């Protein structure tokens, strides 16, 4: 059974599926009951004095929202579903109307579609169906099959992507540039306490560093294929770098004084994004980049230009 994560931050603007899942007295009762417990549907129904059908329906809603972990185990009559909470705490984050952008131009870049790279082993790539090239051979990053990659990893170095600068074709000025990707540290096997300083550059300007707390393998990622070994990295976190007129932020925390003006977006037909781990980083703990078909979020590298 998967272990609890310490907490999850729920944004009222971006995680409305979770907010709706929490908007039920029955579902809140189920979550409270399952803290530090693993119960099947019948046991939950008995504890809450509810019909099994009602419990099963509400458990399905919580599971879909990622608030419960479930597993099928053998029972005397077929299989039964055992449940536990995914998080010990749920933190709700509110944003003021001033933080809401009216419109955005969005481009999602497959993680294998990098235009430049320099990586050191241990390193490798795989698609949702198998390994790409050879493990721990940097030249495998040249393999044409990299286009289908759903997971790539390396110790130090970088991968660079070239996004179209679609802001040139609108009359509205860019108010913020936001980039998100599912990331974790990288170590042989996994280690949830293995820190790594992961840095972002845009148009050759260093934006700032996010420190990954670990390389996560305590459970299979929600989208990680069954063939991928359980001893390997399973999922990451989803940090969001945001560059505005006032500075650069990761998850709303100021990390540098770099502003949109420093990027000179209007001077370039593309936006070059580099993600990597510097050799002289305080925590050079490697990087995993998860794309579609792996991890918990089933997204590639997402660039948003808010107008």
C-alpha positions in Angstrom: 0.0 0.0 0.0 1.2 3.4 -0.8 2.3 5.7 2.0 0.9 9.1 2.9 2.4 12.2 1.4 2.8 14.9 4.1 0.5 17.5 2.4 -0.9 18.8 -0.9 -1.5 22.5 -1.7 -4.8 22.9 -3.5 -5.2 26.1 -5.6 -8.9 27.2 -5.8 -8.4 28.4 -9.3 -6.4 25.4 -10.7 -7.6 22.4 -8.7 -11.3 22.7 -8.8 -11.7 18.9 -9.2 -10.2 18.5 -5.7 -12.3 21.3 -4.3 -15.5 19.7 -5.7 -14.4 16.3 -4.3 -14.1 17.9 -0.8 -17.5 19.5 -1.1 -19.4 16.7 0.5 -19.9 15.8 4.2 -19.8 12.1 3.3 -16.5 12.4 1.5 -15.0 14.5 4.3 -16.1 11.8 6.8 -14.4 9.1 4.6 -11.1 11.1 4.5 -11.2 11.7 8.3 -11.8 8.0 8.9 -9.0 6.8 6.7 -6.2 8.9 8.2 -3.6 6.3 9.3 -6.1 3.5 8.5 -6.5 1.1 5.6 -10.1 0.0 5.3 -12.2 -1.7 2.7 -15.5 -0.5 1.4 -17.6 -2.7 3.8 -15.5 -1.5 6.8 -16.0 2.1 5.8 -19.7 1.6 5.4 -20.0 0.0 8.8 -18.0 2.7 10.6 -20.0 5.5 9.0 -23.4 3.6 9.0 -23.9 4.2 5.3 -24.9 1.9 2.4 -22.0 0.2 0.7 -23.1 1.6 -2.7 -23.0 5.2 -1.3 -19.5 4.6 0.1 -18.3 3.0 -3.2 -19.6 6.0 -5.2 -17.9 8.6 -3.0 -14.6 6.6 -2.7 -14.5 6.6 -6.6 -14.8 10.4 -6.6 -12.0 10.8 -4.0 -9.8 8.3 -5.9 -10.3 10.2 -9.2 -9.3 13.5 -7.5 -6.1 11.8 -6.2 -7.1 12.1 -2.5 -7.2 8.4 -1.8 -4.9 5.5 -2.6 -6.7 2.2 -3.3 -5.5 -1.4 -4.0 -7.3 -4.6 -4.8 -6.5 -7.5 -2.4 -7.7 -11.1 -2.5 -10.7 -11.9 -0.2 -12.8 -15.0 0.5 -15.2 -14.0 -2.3 -13.2 -12.4 -5.1 -11.3 -9.2 -4.6 -11.9 -6.2 -2.3 -10.7 -2.6 -2.5 -8.7 -1.3 0.5 -8.4 2.5 0.9 -6.2 5.0 2.6 -5.7 8.7 2.3 -3.1 10.1 -0.1 -2.2 13.0 2.1 -2.2 13.8 5.8 -2.9 17.5 5.3 -4.7 19.4 2.5 -3.8 23.1 2.3 -6.1 25.4 0.4 -4.5 28.3 -1.4 -6.6 31.3 -2.4 -5.6 33.9 -5.0 -6.9 37.4 -5.3 -8.6 38.5 -8.5 -5.5 40.6 -9.3 -3.5 37.3 -9.7 -5.9 36.0 -12.4 -4.8 36.6 -15.9 -7.5 37.3 -18.6 -5.9 35.1 -21.2 -2.9 32.9 -21.9 -1.0 31.4 -24.8 -0.1 27.8 -23.9 2.4 25.4 -25.6 3.2 21.9 -24.3 6.6 20.6 -25.4 7.3 16.8 -25.4 10.2 16.2 -23.1 12.1 14.4 -25.9 11.9 17.3 -28.3 14.9 19.2 -26.9 17.1 21.1 -29.4 20.3 20.9 -27.3 21.7 18.9 -24.4 24.8 18.1 -22.4 24.3 15.4 -19.8 26.4 13.2 -17.6 25.6 9.6 -16.5 23.8 8.1 -14.9 21.4 9.1 -17.7 18.8 7.7 -20.0 15.4 8.0 -21.7 12.4 5.8 -22.0 9.1 6.0 -23.8 5.9 4.5 -22.3 6.7 1.3 -24.2 10.5 0.8 -23.5 14.0 2.1 -23.1 15.4 4.5 -25.7 18.9 3.6 -26.8 21.3 2.5 -24.1 21.3 3.4 -20.4 24.1 5.6 -19.1 25.3 6.5 -22.6 24.8 10.3 -23.3 24.9 9.7 -27.0 21.5 7.9 -26.6 20.1 11.4 -26.3 20.6 11.7 -30.0 18.4 8.7 -30.8 15.5 9.7 -33.0 13.2 7.6 -30.8 13.7 10.3 -28.1 10.7 12.1 -29.7 8.4 9.6 -27.9 10.2 9.9 -24.5 8.0 10.0 -21.4 10.9 10.0 -18.9 14.5 11.2 -19.1 17.1 11.6 -16.4 20.8 12.6 -15.9 23.1 13.6 -13.0 24.4 17.0 -14.1 24.0 19.1 -17.3 20.9 20.3 -19.1 18.4 19.8 -21.8 17.2 22.9 -23.8 13.9 23.4 -25.7 12.9 26.0 -28.2 9.3 27.2 -27.9 7.5 29.3 -30.5 7.2 32.9 -29.3 3.5 33.3 -30.1 3.2 36.5 -28.2 4.6 38.3 -31.3 1.3 37.7 -33.0 -0.9 39.4 -30.5 -1.3 43.0 -29.7 -1.5 42.4 -26.0 1.8 42.7 -23.9 3.0 39.7 -22.0 2.2 40.1 -18.3 3.8 36.8 -17.0 5.7 33.8 -18.4 5.1 30.6 -16.5 6.8 27.2 -17.0 5.9 24.0 -15.2 7.3 20.4 -15.5 7.1 17.3 -13.4 10.5 16.9 -11.8 12.4 15.0 -9.2 16.0 14.3 -8.1 17.8 11.3 -9.5 19.8 8.7 -7.6 20.5 5.0 -8.2 17.3 3.3 -7.0 15.2 6.0 -5.2 15.6 8.1 -2.1 12.9 10.5 -1.0 15.4 12.6 1.0 17.9 13.1 -1.9 18.0 16.8 -2.6 18.8 18.3 -5.9 19.1 21.9 -7.1 17.3 22.2 -10.4 17.8 25.4 -12.4 15.8 27.1 -15.1 17.2 29.4 -17.8 15.1 31.4 -20.4 16.8 32.9 -23.4 20.2 32.2 -21.8 19.2 34.1 -18.6 19.4 32.2 -15.4 15.9 32.5 -13.7 16.5 30.7 -10.5 16.7 27.3 -8.8 14.1 25.0 -7.3 15.4 22.3 -4.8 13.8 19.0 -5.3 13.4 17.2 -2.0 14.0 13.7 -3.3 13.7 10.9 -5.9 10.4 9.3 -5.3 9.8 5.6 -5.5 7.5 4.8 -2.6 4.6 4.0 -5.0 4.1 3.7 -8.7 3.3 6.9 -10.4 -0.3 7.4 -11.5 0.6 7.2 -15.2 3.9 5.2 -14.9 3.6 2.0 -17.0 3.6 -1.4 -15.4 6.7 -2.5 -17.2 8.9 0.2 -15.5 10.7 -1.3 -12.6 9.4 -0.3 -9.1 13.0 0.3 -8.1 13.2 3.2 -10.5 11.9 6.8 -10.2 8.1 6.8 -10.2 6.8 10.4 -10.1 7.8 13.9 -9.3 6.5 17.2 -8.1 5.2 20.0 -10.3 7.0 23.3 -9.6 5.9 26.4 -11.4 8.4 29.1 -12.3 6.8 32.5 -13.0 8.5 35.5 -14.4 6.8 38.9 -14.1 7.6 42.6 -14.1 8.5 42.4 -10.4 10.8 39.3 -10.4 10.9 35.6 -10.8 9.1 33.1 -8.5 8.8 29.4 -7.9 5.4 28.4 -6.5 4.8 32.0 -5.6 8.1 32.4 -3.6 10.5 35.0 -5.0 13.7 33.4 -6.1 15.5 36.1 -8.1 15.2 39.7 -9.4 15.0 38.6 -13.1 12.0 40.3 -14.8 10.2 39.9 -18.1 12.2 42.9 -19.4 15.4 41.0 -18.9 14.2 38.2 -21.3 13.7 40.6 -24.3 10.9 38.5 -25.6 10.0 40.9 -28.4 13.5 40.4 -29.9 13.2 36.7 -30.5 11.0 34.5 -32.6 11.5 31.6 -30.1 11.8 31.2 -26.4 14.7 29.0 -25.4 14.1 27.1 -22.1 16.9 25.2 -20.5 16.4 22.9 -17.5 19.3 21.3 -15.7 21.6 20.7 -12.7 24.8 22.8 -12.4 28.0 20.9 -11.7 28.8 23.4 -8.8 25.2 23.2 -7.4 25.0 23.0 -3.6 22.9 19.8 -4.1 23.9 18.3 -7.4 21.4 15.4 -7.0 20.5 14.8 -10.6 17.1 15.2 -12.3 14.2 13.2 -13.6 11.9 15.0 -16.1 8.5 13.2 -16.4 6.4 13.7 -19.6 3.2 12.1 -20.9 2.8 8.5 -20.0 4.8 8.7 -16.8 4.6 10.2 -13.3 1.6 11.7 -11.6 0.6 14.6 -13.9 0.6 13.2 -17.5 1.9 16.5 -18.9 5.1 17.5 -20.7 6.8 20.8 -20.3 4.2 23.5 -20.2 4.9 27.1 -21.2 2.2 29.8 -20.6 2.4 33.4 -21.7 -0.2 35.4 -19.8 -1.5 38.5 -21.6 
